[in-house]
Amino acid sequence: MTIVNETPTFSQFLAHMQTKTDIEVIGGGKSFFTIEDAEGYRAYFQVNVYGYHYEDPNYYRSFSFSTCHKPNRSTGTGWQHKELQYNATLEQLEDAFYDTLEQSRRNILSGKEKMDTTEKKWYS
């Protein structure tokens, strides 16, 4: 798959991330999925769209990346880590995912979040 300087569809980005050997896609749905690295740190991706046009970049509003472990309520931390514009490239999306995985690791090591080991599902 060759996508250069254009916004990939949701399916193209999912397929691209599934080819990575250092992470595993562990669950998702029509507009979102979760990845996990070998150490168990997780990151979540969602494409925000107008309507239900998950496969048409012309309807994309933005891309959201979040750490997806349990927040530590005493520190008031949330999950949102990065948001990219609707016209982000494949390389920018991938970089944001790896940045979010790194943030996930930092949040857990610092006590801001607790490790989530629940099994994720695929939703249609």
Buried (B, 14 or more C-beta within 10 A) or exposed (E): EEBEEEBBBBEBBBEBBEEBEEBBBBBBEBBBBBBBBEEEBBBBBBBBBEEEBBBEBEBBEBBBBBBBBEBBEEEEBEBEBBBBEBEBBBEBBBBBBBBBBBBBBEBBEEEBBEEBEEEBEEEE
